[in-house]
Amino acid sequence: MVGAPQCRSQCGVGEHDGVNVVFPLAHFRDLQQRRVIGKLAPRHFGLMGHIEGEQATLLIQRSAPEIAAELAADGVDFAFLTPA
């Protein structure tokens, strides 16, 4: 999981853009408040970097299933995926 302070220092975006460039949580919170969407999940996941070779295998066989299981445990029925 990526926390907002860590992402702000590593994303190379302006102070006004912040974490919402990668994780548009402010936008989703606004949609939730306006009842356009339901409740947001209590946690969010981020993966970054170029993934190939052994790392791709690890992602497919271990990381992605673990993330999917945690999202399912949280009752998530829709995931917003964005490349970063």
QUIKA-V142757 format. One line per field, one symbol per residue. ss: DSSP state (h for helix, s for strand, l for the rest). psi: psi as a letter, one per 30 degrees, with the letter a starting at -180 (. if undefined). A space follows every 10 residues. Layout:
ss->???
psi->???
//
This chain:
ss->lllhhhhhhh lllllllhhh hlllhhhhhh hhhlllllll llllllllll llhhhhhhhh hhhhhhhhhh hhhlllllll llll
psi->kkleeeeeff fhllefebff eejheeeeee eeeggelakl lflkkkkllk jlbeeeeeee feeeeeeeee eeffgkgkkj kkk.
//
